Amino acid sequence: MNKRVLITGGAGFIAHHLIGYLLTHTDWNIVSLDRLDYSGNLNRLHDLLISFDPDVRQRVNIVYHDLKAELNSLVRSQIGPVDYILHLAAGSHVDRSIEYPMEFVMDNVVGTCNILEFARTQKNLKRFIYFSTDEVFGPAPDGIKYKENDRYNSTNPYSASKAGGEELAVAYENTYGLPVYITHTMNVFGERQHPEKYIPMCIKKIRDGETVTIHSDSTKTIPGSRHYMHAEDVASSVLFLLNYEGKFDPSWGNAKCPKFNIVGSEELNNLELAEIIAESQGKKLKYELVDFHSLRPGHDLRYALDSGKMKQLGWKPKKSVKERISEVVRWTLKNDCWIN
């Protein structure tokens, strides 16, 4: 019998890429649970699924539910028994979390508790993966890359709420024996991303000959930097972890709830990234460095994670960031309904 996986936030950006990857690389049946708000978009799933044969598409079942409410008996029956739960549903807009922090507590803390409670009812659950963020660690000084169990230093309500949900996941492993993994991802990009995000915004502005705003430090000379990675690489890392049957390094400690940083192959500052996008279009970059970091609380200039654990297990991104960016630029210009 085929395995069944529940993906929360399935119509969201990263999750819909994960659905496509699992359809391609497994024979699993997938349940997408989503409330279809600002972040969740059924057009993403439709655009993705039409590329598959009908017999593959029928392996996906879409269930509507807002995780701020507990899963009632009807929703539970629509989902059915599952082998894996991949919890990606979350509020993720930093600016909005600063303006409406309680919304993010409800989505990312209460919502996580509700899906953990559902997980407790699953008799054959093999793995629950909680998707956290690099932002729980706060800004990274030059030369520092945070490891999975370094101290947290949330600088906005979004990252604090993700840290809160993460601690609940840890508690449910320790208290109830749920088989939990936690992943920290950072700055994921790819096809069908929301047009307000940095990379699709750059693609559109460069295409149209407009000036790109580059966030920088107070001197307006040092751009912010991140480890960017494609959503397919995130999906690849998840399937790798679900299939991994080896032992973990004893030096990682004896915590019951392992954590894994999922990191792009190289660090780029935002000016370098914009230049790659312009080069991919054969155009000259028009840009302005802006001191956004100092003017807006809760926004950090640099995030950085250590990728040593996943490399030690045998996983790393398959392609360079530059290669991935060029692919996304070409796809987006061809499918410009996603940026217009």
C-alpha positions as CSV (number, residue, x, y, z in Angstrom):
1,M,0.0,0.0,0.0
2,N,1.3,3.4,-1.0
3,K,2.4,5.7,1.8
4,R,0.3,8.8,2.6
5,V,1.7,12.2,3.5
6,L,-0.1,15.2,4.9
7,I,1.4,18.5,3.8
8,T,0.0,21.6,5.7
9,G,0.1,24.8,3.7
10,G,0.1,22.7,0.5
11,A,-1.0,25.6,-1.7
12,G,1.9,27.7,-0.4
13,F,5.1,28.4,-2.3
14,I,7.5,25.9,-0.8
15,A,4.9,23.3,-0.1
16,H,3.6,23.1,-3.7
17,H,7.1,22.5,-4.9
18,L,7.4,19.7,-2.3
19,I,4.2,18.2,-3.7
20,G,5.6,18.2,-7.2
21,Y,8.8,16.7,-6.1
22,L,7.1,13.9,-4.2
23,L,4.8,13.1,-7.1
24,T,7.9,12.8,-9.3
25,H,10.1,10.8,-7.0
26,T,7.7,8.6,-5.0
27,D,4.4,6.7,-5.5
28,W,3.0,8.3,-2.3
29,N,-0.5,9.7,-2.0
30,I,-0.6,13.3,-0.8
31,V,-3.1,15.3,1.2
32,S,-2.7,19.1,0.9
33,L,-4.2,21.0,3.9
34,D,-4.6,24.7,3.4
35,R,-6.8,27.7,4.3
36,L,-6.1,29.4,0.9
37,D,-5.3,32.9,2.2
38,Y,-2.7,35.5,1.0
39,S,0.0,32.9,0.9
40,G,-1.9,29.8,-0.3
41,N,-2.9,29.9,-4.0
42,L,-4.8,27.1,-5.7
43,N,-3.5,28.4,-9.0
44,R,-0.1,27.2,-8.0
45,L,-1.3,23.7,-7.5
46,H,-3.3,23.8,-10.7
47,D,-0.3,25.1,-12.7
48,L,1.9,22.4,-11.2
49,L,-0.5,19.5,-11.5
50,I,-1.5,20.0,-15.1
51,S,2.1,19.0,-16.0
52,F,1.4,15.5,-14.6
53,D,-0.6,12.7,-16.1
54,P,-4.2,12.3,-14.7
55,D,-3.3,9.1,-12.9
56,V,-0.6,11.0,-11.0
57,R,-2.8,14.0,-10.3
58,Q,-5.3,11.8,-8.6
59,R,-2.8,11.0,-5.9
60,V,-3.3,14.5,-4.5
61,N,-6.3,15.3,-2.3
62,I,-7.0,18.9,-1.3
63,V,-8.6,19.6,2.1
64,Y,-9.6,23.1,3.2
65,H,-8.9,24.0,6.9
66,D,-7.6,26.9,9.0
67,L,-5.2,25.5,11.6
68,K,-6.2,28.2,14.1
69,A,-9.1,25.8,14.8
70,E,-8.6,22.2,15.9
71,L,-9.2,19.5,13.3
72,N,-12.8,18.3,13.8
73,S,-14.0,14.9,13.0
74,L,-15.0,15.8,9.4
75,V,-11.6,17.3,8.5
76,R,-9.9,14.3,10.1
77,S,-12.0,11.9,8.1
78,Q,-11.2,13.8,4.9
79,I,-7.5,13.5,5.6
80,G,-7.5,9.9,6.7
81,P,-4.6,8.0,8.2
82,V,-1.1,9.3,7.2
83,D,2.4,8.0,7.5
84,Y,4.1,11.4,7.4
85,I,3.2,15.0,8.4
86,L,5.1,17.8,6.9
87,H,4.1,21.0,8.6
88,L,4.8,24.0,6.4
89,A,1.6,26.1,7.0
90,A,2.6,29.4,8.7
91,G,2.3,33.2,8.6
92,S,5.7,34.3,7.2
93,H,5.6,38.0,6.4
94,V,7.9,39.9,8.7
95,D,6.4,43.3,8.2
96,R,2.9,42.0,8.8
97,S,4.1,40.3,12.0
98,I,5.5,43.6,13.3
99,E,2.1,45.2,12.7
100,Y,-0.1,42.3,13.8
101,P,1.9,40.1,16.1
102,M,-1.1,38.2,17.6
103,E,-2.0,36.9,14.1
104,F,1.3,35.2,14.0
105,V,1.0,33.7,17.4
106,M,-2.3,32.2,16.4
107,D,-1.0,30.9,13.0
108,N,2.4,29.7,14.0
109,V,2.0,28.6,17.7
110,V,-1.7,27.7,18.1
111,G,-1.8,26.3,14.5
112,T,1.2,24.1,15.2
113,C,-0.3,22.9,18.5
114,N,-3.5,21.9,16.6
115,I,-1.6,19.9,14.0
116,L,0.5,18.2,16.7
117,E,-2.7,17.2,18.4
118,F,-3.9,15.6,15.2
119,A,-0.5,13.9,14.9
120,R,-1.0,12.2,18.2
121,T,-4.1,10.4,16.8
122,Q,-2.1,8.8,14.0
123,K,-1.3,5.2,15.0
124,N,1.3,4.6,12.3
125,L,3.0,8.0,12.1
126,K,6.6,7.5,11.0
127,R,7.8,11.1,11.0
128,F,6.5,14.7,11.7
129,I,8.7,17.4,10.2
130,Y,8.3,21.0,11.5
131,F,9.6,23.6,9.1
132,S,11.3,26.4,11.0
133,T,13.4,29.3,9.8
134,D,16.9,30.7,10.0
135,E,15.4,33.8,11.6
136,V,15.0,32.2,15.0
137,F,18.7,32.6,15.4
138,G,18.6,36.3,14.7
139,P,21.3,38.3,12.8
140,A,24.6,36.6,12.1
141,P,27.8,38.7,12.5
142,D,30.4,38.4,9.8
143,G,32.1,35.0,9.9
144,I,29.4,33.4,12.0
145,K,27.2,30.6,10.8
146,Y,24.7,29.2,13.4
147,K,24.5,25.5,14.1
148,E,21.2,23.7,14.8
149,N,21.4,23.9,18.6
150,D,22.9,27.4,19.0
151,R,20.9,29.9,21.1
152,Y,17.9,31.6,19.6
153,N,17.6,35.4,19.3
154,S,14.3,36.3,17.5
155,T,14.2,39.9,16.4
156,N,10.6,40.1,15.2
157,P,7.3,38.5,16.1
158,Y,7.4,36.2,13.0
159,S,10.6,34.5,14.1
160,A,9.5,34.4,17.7
161,S,6.3,32.6,16.8
162,K,8.2,30.1,14.7
163,A,10.5,29.5,17.6
164,G,7.4,29.0,19.8
165,G,6.0,26.4,17.4
166,E,9.3,24.7,17.2
167,E,9.5,24.3,21.0
168,L,6.0,22.8,21.0
169,A,7.2,20.3,18.5
170,V,10.1,19.4,20.7
171,A,7.8,19.1,23.7
172,Y,5.5,16.8,21.9
173,E,8.4,14.5,21.1
174,N,9.6,14.5,24.7
175,T,6.1,14.2,26.2
176,Y,4.2,12.0,23.8
177,G,6.9,10.3,21.8
178,L,6.0,11.9,18.5
179,P,8.8,11.2,15.9
180,V,9.7,14.8,15.2
181,Y,12.4,16.3,13.0
182,I,12.9,20.1,12.8
183,T,14.4,21.9,9.8
184,H,15.7,25.4,9.5
185,T,15.5,26.8,5.9
186,M,16.4,30.2,4.6
187,N,15.5,32.4,1.6
188,V,13.9,29.9,-0.7
189,F,13.1,30.9,-4.3
190,G,11.7,29.2,-7.4
191,E,8.9,29.2,-9.9
192,R,5.5,30.6,-8.9
193,Q,6.8,32.7,-6.0
194,H,4.7,35.6,-4.8
195,P,5.6,38.7,-6.9
196,E,6.4,40.8,-3.8
197,K,9.3,38.5,-2.9
198,Y,12.8,39.8,-3.7
199,I,13.7,37.6,-6.6
200,P,10.5,37.8,-8.7
201,M,10.4,41.5,-7.9
202,C,13.9,41.9,-9.3
203,I,13.1,39.9,-12.4
204,K,10.1,42.2,-13.1
205,K,11.9,45.5,-12.4
206,I,15.0,44.5,-14.4
207,R,12.8,43.4,-17.3
208,D,10.9,46.7,-17.2
209,G,14.1,48.9,-16.9
210,E,13.2,50.0,-13.3
211,T,15.5,50.7,-10.4
212,V,16.0,47.8,-7.9
213,T,16.2,48.8,-4.2
214,I,19.0,46.9,-2.4
215,H,18.7,46.8,1.4
216,S,22.0,47.7,3.0
217,D,23.7,48.9,6.3
218,S,23.5,52.4,7.6
219,T,26.5,53.4,5.5
220,K,24.7,52.3,2.3
221,T,27.8,50.4,1.2
222,I,27.2,46.9,2.6
223,P,24.2,45.0,1.1
224,G,22.3,42.4,3.2
225,S,23.3,38.8,2.5
226,R,21.6,35.4,2.6
227,H,22.1,31.8,1.6
228,Y,19.6,31.5,-1.2
229,M,18.3,28.1,-2.3
230,H,15.8,26.7,-4.8
231,A,12.5,25.1,-3.5
232,E,13.3,21.9,-5.3
233,D,16.5,21.6,-3.2
234,V,14.4,22.0,0.0
235,A,12.1,19.2,-1.3
236,S,15.1,17.0,-2.1
237,S,16.4,17.5,1.5
238,V,13.0,16.6,3.0
239,L,12.7,13.3,1.0
240,F,16.3,12.5,1.9
241,L,15.6,12.9,5.6
242,L,12.4,10.8,5.4
243,N,14.3,8.0,3.7
244,Y,17.4,8.2,5.8
245,E,18.0,5.1,7.8
246,G,21.6,5.5,9.0
247,K,22.7,6.5,12.5
248,F,23.4,10.1,13.6
249,D,26.8,11.3,14.8
250,P,26.9,10.7,18.7
251,S,28.7,14.1,19.0
252,W,25.4,15.8,18.0
253,G,24.1,14.9,21.5
254,N,21.2,12.8,22.7
255,A,18.3,15.1,22.1
256,K,15.3,13.1,21.0
257,C,14.2,15.7,18.4
258,P,17.0,16.2,15.8
259,K,17.3,19.5,14.0
260,F,18.7,20.1,10.5
261,N,19.8,23.3,8.7
262,I,18.8,23.2,5.0
263,V,21.2,25.7,3.4
264,G,22.0,26.9,-0.1
265,S,25.3,26.1,-1.7
266,E,26.7,29.7,-1.3
267,E,26.1,33.0,0.4
268,L,25.2,36.0,-1.8
269,N,24.6,39.6,-0.9
270,N,21.5,41.1,-2.4
271,L,23.4,43.2,-4.9
272,E,25.3,40.2,-6.2
273,L,21.9,38.4,-6.6
274,A,20.4,41.3,-8.5
275,E,23.4,41.3,-10.8
276,I,22.9,37.6,-11.6
277,I,19.3,38.2,-12.4
278,A,20.2,41.1,-14.7
279,E,22.9,39.1,-16.4
280,S,20.4,36.3,-16.9
281,Q,18.2,38.7,-18.8
282,G,21.1,40.3,-20.7
283,K,20.4,43.7,-19.2
284,K,22.2,46.3,-17.1
285,L,21.2,46.6,-13.5
286,K,19.9,49.9,-12.2
287,Y,20.0,49.9,-8.4
288,E,20.0,52.0,-5.3
289,L,21.4,51.0,-1.9
290,V,18.9,51.9,0.9
291,D,19.4,51.8,4.6
292,F,16.3,49.7,5.2
293,H,17.9,47.8,8.1
294,S,18.3,50.7,10.4
295,L,15.0,52.3,9.6
296,R,12.8,49.3,10.1
297,P,12.9,47.3,13.3
298,G,12.9,43.5,13.0
299,H,14.8,43.3,9.8
300,D,18.3,41.9,10.0
301,L,21.2,42.5,7.6
302,R,22.6,39.0,7.5
303,Y,21.4,35.5,8.3
304,A,23.7,32.5,8.0
305,L,23.4,28.8,8.9
306,D,26.0,26.0,9.1
307,S,25.2,23.2,6.7
308,G,27.7,20.7,8.2
309,K,25.1,18.2,9.5
310,M,23.3,17.6,6.2
311,K,26.6,17.4,4.3
312,Q,27.8,14.8,6.9
313,L,24.7,12.7,6.2
314,G,25.3,12.9,2.5
315,W,23.0,15.7,1.2
316,K,23.7,19.0,-0.5
317,P,22.1,21.1,-3.2
318,K,22.5,19.6,-6.7
319,K,23.1,22.9,-8.6
320,S,24.8,26.2,-8.0
321,V,22.7,29.2,-7.0
322,K,23.6,31.0,-10.2
323,E,22.4,28.1,-12.3
324,R,19.2,27.9,-10.4
325,I,18.6,31.7,-10.6
326,S,19.1,31.6,-14.4
327,E,16.6,28.8,-14.7
328,V,14.0,30.7,-12.6
329,V,14.5,33.9,-14.6
330,R,14.0,32.1,-17.9
331,W,10.9,30.3,-16.6
332,T,9.4,33.5,-15.1
333,L,9.9,35.6,-18.2
334,K,8.1,32.8,-20.2
335,N,5.3,32.5,-17.6
336,D,5.1,36.2,-16.7
337,C,1.6,35.9,-15.4
338,W,3.3,35.1,-12.1
339,I,5.0,38.6,-11.9
340,N,2.4,40.8,-13.8
